[in-house]
Amino acid sequence: MLVGVREDEAREWIVASLRTALPGVEIRSTDDAATGEGSCAGRVDVLLSDPAGRDDAGTRPGGDEGDCSGAFVIVLADPGAVGQLVGPSGRPADDFLLKPVRSEELVMR
């Protein structure tokens, strides 16, 4: 599992919650799954990510998910932000969690 969340405190909380609940699962993290060079190296079955943002030119960052392309993508979204429900490469998310995320819901997904 790869956790690609920009905010340090949120990323650390998510990783700690997942490691406690899923002790046999390899959990890696990066501050940006869309652009983190090598972040998708190796097999990634689940990608938990911030919504794909847009840069100053209005284009999406990244574009090539590497080995993340076949991952199940769960996007962390702000309430009412339906337009944000896309993964790092711009493809639609498979699932989403609304912020603030509860630990129980995070682990269940």
N, C-alpha and C positions, 0 to 999 in steps of 0.2 A: 504494500500500500504506500502511496506517495501523498503526503500532505503538502500542498503548494499554496500557502497562505502568506500574504505579505506582512501582516501585523504580527510582530514577535510574540506578544503576550497571548494572543489568540492561538497562534500556531503551537506554542509550548503547551497550552492548556489542552488543545485537541490531541496532540501526540501523547501527553501524559494520560489522558482519559482512555485513549485507545490501547495503549500499552498495558494499562491496568486490567482492562476488560478482555483483551485479546493477547495473552502472553505468548502464544506460539506464532503470531503473525509478525513478519518483518515490516516495520514501519519506518520509512525514511521521510525526511522533510526538507523543504527548500523555501526560500522567501518568495519564489515566483516560479510556478510550474510552467508558465508559458515561455519564459525566456531563460530560465536557469540552465546554463550550458551543462549538458550531461545529466540533468536531473532525472531524465527518463531512461538512463542507461540501465540495462537489465530489464527483467520482466516486471511490468506494473499492471496488476489486475484491477485496482481501484485507485482513482485519482480524486482526491478531495481538494477543491480549488476555489479561489476567489473567482468571481465572474470575469470573463475576458473583458479587459478595458480597451479603451482606444487611446492612441497617442495624440499629440497636438495636431497631426495631419488628418486625424479622423480614421486612421487605419488600426486594425487589431495588431497587437504585438505577436511575436512568435510566428506561428503558422505551421510549423512542422513539429508534431508532437513526438516524433521518433517512436520509441517503443510504447509510448502512452496512447498511440492511436487506437488500439484495441481495448483500452481500459474502460471500465464502467465509471463515468464521470459524475461526481456529486458536487454541485456548486453551492457555496454559501452565499445567500442573497439577502439583501435588505427587504423588509416587508414592502409590498407594492411594486417591486422592481422586476416585473415579469420579463421585460426586455433584456434583463441581464442574464437570463438563464441559458447561457452558452458556455462551453468549455474554453480552455486556453486557445485552441486553434480556430474557434468560431463555430464548431459544430454544436448542435443542441445538447444540453445536459441530459443525462439519463435519469437523474433525480436531483432534488435540491433540498436544502435545509434553510429555513428562515432564521435570521439572527434576531435575538440572541439564541444560540443553540444550547439546548439542555444536554447534559452528559448522557442521559438515558437514550434520548433520541439519536444522538450521534452514534453510539455503539450499536443500536438496533439497526440502523441503516447499513 
